[in-house]
Amino acid sequence: MRDEELLEMNQRHLNHDDYTDIITFDLRARIPQDPIHGELYISVDRVKENARSNGHMLAEELDRVMVHGLLHLLGFKDKNANDKVEMRSAEDACLAVRAWKQQK
């Protein structure tokens, strides 16, 4: 998706008026027997910009954003400082496993 599309979703569904790299909708309530069920919407524009500003490769940044969304579906939050630390730690752990598996 483009920035403007995700901004419109952010405004309409979450009442947030800012750009974001990902929006995650947890849909487990629709199918309670599923341990994970949801939708991830990613702004390619934001991911590219974040990669540039953080000095990451685009693929690395996209991996982090996708892991971030999946962690939301598993119940992780990022609204306060403690939650953000936990989220970043979980992201790093997931990405480390992925990197380790790629080296094998």
N, C-alpha and C positions, 0 to 999 in steps of 0.2 A: 504494500500500500504506500501511497504518498503521504507526506506530512499532513496535508489539508484534509485528506480522508479520515485519518486517525484522529485529528483534532476535532472534526465534526462528531465522530463516535464518542470521543472523550466528553464533549459538551453535552451531547444528547443522552448518553447512558450513565455517565458518572458525575455530571455537573461540574467538570473540571474544565477550565479555560486555558489549557496550556498544551504544548507539544509534548509528546512522549514517544519512547521507542517501542513500547509494547503495551497492549491492553489484554488482560486475561479475564475471561468470563468462566467462572466455575459453574458447571451445569449439572453437578451431581444430584441436585434436588430433582431433576427431571428423570434420572435413571438411578435411583438410590443404590441398587445392587452393584453398580460400577464403582470400583475404587477410585477411578480417575476419569473424569468426563468434562470436557470444556473446550473452549475456543481461544486461540491465540491470534491476535492481530498485530502485525509488526510493521512499523514505518521504515522502509528501506532508506528514506532520506535521513532519518534520525540515526539509524545504525551507521550509515556512511559518515555522517558528521561526528558522531561519538568516536568512531574508529580513528578518524583523523585527529581529533582533539586529544584523544588518550594515547596516541602513538601505537595503536593496535592494527593488525591486519583486519580487513573487512570480515573474513571468515571467523576470526577469533571473537570479534565483537558480536557477530550474529549468533555464534555458539552461546556466548554468555547471555544474550537476550532470550534465546530459546530456553536455556536452562532456567533462567529467572522466571519465565512464564510457567514452566512445568512445576517449579517449586511453589508458586502460588497455588497451583492446582492440588498440591500435596499439603496445603495448609500454611505455608510460610507467609508471613506478612512483612511489610516494609514501611509502615506508617510512622514509627518512632525510631529513635537512635538505636535502642537495643535490638529491635526487630531488624533494622538495616544491617547491623553487625552480624546477626545470625544468618540473614539472607546471604550476605557476601561470603561468609564462611562456607555455607552450604554450596553456593555457586562455585567457589574455588575447589571444594572437595569433588564435586561432580566433574568439573573441567579437568582436574588432575587425573581422575580415573580414565576419562576419555583420552587424555594425552598418553597415559601409560599404556592403554590398550592399542593405541596407534603405533607405539614404538615396538610392539611385539611382532 
